[in-house]
Amino acid sequence: MLTQTINTQAINTQVRGKIGSALPASDQFVAIADHVGLIATELSYRKEEEIYGEDEPAEYVYQVVSGAVRTYKLLSDGRRQIGAFHLPGDVFGLESGASHRLTAEAIIETNVRVVNRASLEKVAGIDVHVARKLWAMTSGQLRHAEDHMLLLGRKTAMERVATFLLEMDRRLAVAGMMALPMCRRDIGDYLGLTLETVSRALSQLHSQGILGLSGARQIELRNRQRLRNIDAL
């Protein structure tokens, strides 16, 4: 919940210029807030701390500044299904209704930028540029949800792991090495697999020379084409 955050301070957004100008996707949220004169607030969350809960009022829109966030739903049998991992620059908490459909938690120590949703929606109602940017963010999240549904419904365990690694390679890789913020249990809950199945798939890819493992969360992709071939099966 917002009231459980620590180290809170108001900050002025720093991206200037017209909202219609070309900006990296990670800057669009800041540009929107700056363009309409809204004040973004930066909040800090400890590892495993809840940012908001399922069915709580969706009063704010969030952007990850540093760290990582998972959004998930607890199923009736107690299992957890992670819907998405949000990394630096990602916007989350955009909802079609008045409440949050999922719970959001900080995976590691995380800083997020927050803008009041009602103020943002009010401006979007009169500023077509803001409305377009918010629509672009929402449609991007919809595409991710559709891709995730396809992954869970149609791909084998190895194909799911390959898809995940290629996604993280695009979003996280620095100098050829991925430092995953999430643990293997998180990966399993995202892919609809058990911890043991994820570990077995990673070990198999390692033995085939497709990836290198350095510690629990350091991964080097040594043969991206073979991984793409698995993902395309």
Helices and strands as residue ranges (DSSP letters): G 2-4, E 6-11, H 25-35, E 40-45, E 50-52, E 60-66, E 69-74, E 80-86, E 91-92, E 103-106, E 110-116, H 117-124, H 128-154, H 157-172, E 177-179, H 184-191, H 195-207, E 211-214, E 218-221, H 224-231
